[in-house]
Amino acid sequence: MKKIFTVLLLTFGLLLHAQEKESVFVPGEWLKFRLHYGWLNASLATLQVKSANINGEPAYHVVGKGQTTGLASVFFKVDDTYESYFGKKDGLPFRFIRKIDEGGYTKDVEINFDHKNDIAVLNDKKNNKKINFTLQDSVQDLLSAFYYLRNNYGFKDLVLGESIKLNMLYDDDGIFPFKLKYLGKEVLRTKFGKVECLKFRPYVQSGRVFKEQESLSLWVSNDENKIPIRIKADLAVGSIKADLDGYNGLKHQFKIIMD
């Protein structure tokens, strides 16, 4: 169950693609996901959008939290917080914060992005060290990627069987690419009713957490909101499933297929 919330965010950060003049999300948007590890209701994860101002520029402030619940917390306790500040105009990240405690495994990291000088400084507070990275075009952090792609990618750009890519920086491993294959449309039954989704297959690193490179499946609502509906993952030990469990403050109507 280690890194469950990280897995969730990584895959959510690899969503869609198209040019949008207006943001598809607004401050006040709140999403809740329930994660299942085998037969256990393993944890809850939330994403909340707020407004902020960074260096005189209007920004979004997104807070992501993940915690184990119920019986799962007895076997393995997770208490994760992720935060991202990114520009309202261009979606580029200003600051990324990662504070996690996963069964005693802890991290306390802050990354500050300087896009004018094409550098990012990672401050590992736990180990008292700083690392400089040279930025590439459109580098995102773990959270800002999700919202950047919701605004800049859409269905008309997706080709069945083809993949989209994105560069990310969120840890001392450096900047790394993710590839996401589009698999078509699928209707899922959810607690809210039937929802038409776009299905994706993220390619991930096998071995440490996942069984294989194609161990993940992701479903995103096929509407203007472009929110995650479900994710399934085969881990090195066991499997997890995360479902959208609650939402509030969506800018657009959440489309439910009526029977």
N, C-alpha and C positions, 0 to 999 in steps of 0.2 A: 504493500500500500504506500510505500515511500514514494514521494514526488507525484502523488496523484493530482494535486492542484496544479503543479507545474505542467504536467502532461495536458491537463485540460486547457490551460492558457496557451500553451504552445500550439495546439491544434486549432484553437479558436483564432489565434493570430494568423492563420493561414487560410483566409476565407476567399473572397471574390474579387471582381475587377470591372470598371467603366467610369467615364467622366461624369461627375455630378456637380452642378453649380451650387447646390445647397446641401448642408449636412443632413444625413438621413437620421441623425440622432440629436438629442438636445439635453442640456443639463436637467437632471431629474430622472433620467432613464435608469432603471434598476432591474437587473436580471438575477434570478436565483436558480441554481442547478443542484439537483440531488444526485450524488454519486453512489453507485452500488459496486461493492467488491464481492463477487460471488453472490451469496445469499444475504450479505450484510448491507444495510443502509449505511454506507461507510462514512460519508461526509456531506457537507453542504458548502457550496461556493457561491459567492455573490460578486457582481460587478456594478458599480455605481458611478454615474457621470456627474461631475460638479463643474462650476466655473472657477477660474483663477486668473491671476495676472502675473506674468513672469517677465521681469526686466521691462516693464511698461507695455508688454504685448499681451493681448487677450489670449487666454489658453483654456483648454479643458484639463480638469484634474480627475483622473479615473482611479478609483480605489477598488482593488480586488482582494477578497478575503476567502480563505478556505479553512475549514475546521472539521475534524472527525466528530461524529455524534454517536450517542447510544453505546451499544456493546463494542463497536469498533474502537472507540476511544480507550477502552480498557486494554486492548491488545496493542494498539499503536496510535499515539496521540499526534495529531497534526494541527499546527496553529500558524498559518501563513498569511502574510500581508504583502501585497504588491501595490505600488502606486506609480502613476505616470502623469507627467505634465507635458502636453504637446500643443502646438499652435492651432488656433481656430482657423487660420487662413490656409496654411499649407500642410498641417497634420504632422510636421516634423517634431520629434521629441526634444524637450528641454532637459528633463530630469526623470530618472527612473530609480525607484527604491524597491529593494527586495529584502524583507525580513521574514525568515522562516525558521520554524522549529518542527522537525519531522522525526519524531521518535528519538529526540536528543541530538539529531543532526541539525546544526544551526548555521545560518548565514545572515550577515548584515551588510548589504552592499548598496551603494549609491553611485549612479552614473550621471555625470553632467555632460551635455552635448554642446559643442561649439561649432555650429555649422558654417559660420563665416570663415573659420580657420581650419575646418575639416578635421577636427580632433574631438575625441571623447575621453574623459578622465573617469576611470573607475576607482572608487574609494572603497576598499575592503576594510571595513571598520573592525571586524572581528580579528583580523590578522595584522591590522595596522600597516597596510601597504596600498600604494596607488599604482595604477597601470594606465598608460596612455595608448589610445588606439587611433589609427588614421581612418577617417570615415570614407565610405563609398557612397555613391548616389542612393538616395532614398533609404538609408539605413534606419531601421525602426527598433524600438525596444519591444519587449514581450507583450505589453498591453497596447501601446500606441499602434502597433501593427494591425490589430483587430479593427480598430476604429478608422485607421487610415484606409484600409482596403474596403471597408464598408462604404466609404465615401468615394473611392476612386476606381472601383471595379464593379462590373455588373454583368448580367446574364448575356447581353449581346456579344460580349467578348469571349465567352466560354465556348470551346470547341470540344465535342465529345471525344474522350480519349487523350486529349492533350493536357499539358501541365502548365501552371503558372509558377513563378519563382519570386522569392522575397529574401532580402538580406536582413539579418537581425543581429543585435548585440544586447545581451542581457547578463553575461557572466564573464569570468576571466578566461574562458575558452576562446574569446574573441568573436569576430564577425563571421557568421556562417549562413549558408543558403538553405532554404527549404523549398521543396518541390511538392506541388499539390495537383493531382490528376482529377479532372472532372469526369464523373461517371454517369451523369444524367439525372433525370427527375425521378422522384419516388414519393409516394404518399405514406406518411406515418400516422399511426394511431397514438395520440397523446392524451394526457389528462384533460386537455382543453378541447379535444375533438380531433378530427382528421386534419393534417396540415401537409400541403404540398411542399416538398423540399428539393433542394439541389444536393446531390450526393458527391462527396469528394474522397480521395484516397491520398492522405499525406504520406510522403516517404520519410522515414525516420531512421535513426541509427539503431541497428539491431545489436543485441547482446546485453548491454548494461541494464536497460529497463524493458525494452520491447523484445518479443520473440524474433520478429523479422522486420525488414524495411517496410513491408506493407501490412503492418499489424493494426493500423488505425483506419477507422471509417468515420466520416463526419457528415452530418446532415444539417443544412442551413435553410431557413424559411425562404421560400420563393416569393417574396413580396418586397416592398420598399424598405422594410426594417432590416432584412438580412441578418437575423439573429440565429445563433446556434440552437438547434432543437434536440439533437442527440449526438453522442459520440460513443463509439465502442473501441476498446483497445485490448489486444492480447499482450499481456506482460510476460516477462521472463518467468514469473510465478503468478498464475491465476489470470484473471481478466477483470476489467472494469467497464461500467456503462454509466454515462451521465445523461440525464434528461432535464430539459427545461421544466422547472417546478413552480416558478412564479415570475411575474413581470409587472412593471409599473412605469409610467411616464414615457411610453413609446410615442414617437412623433407621428407615426402612421398607424392605421388600423392593422391589427394582427389578423391575418386572413385565416379563417377556419372554414373547412369544407363541411357544409351542412348535409346530413344524410337525407 
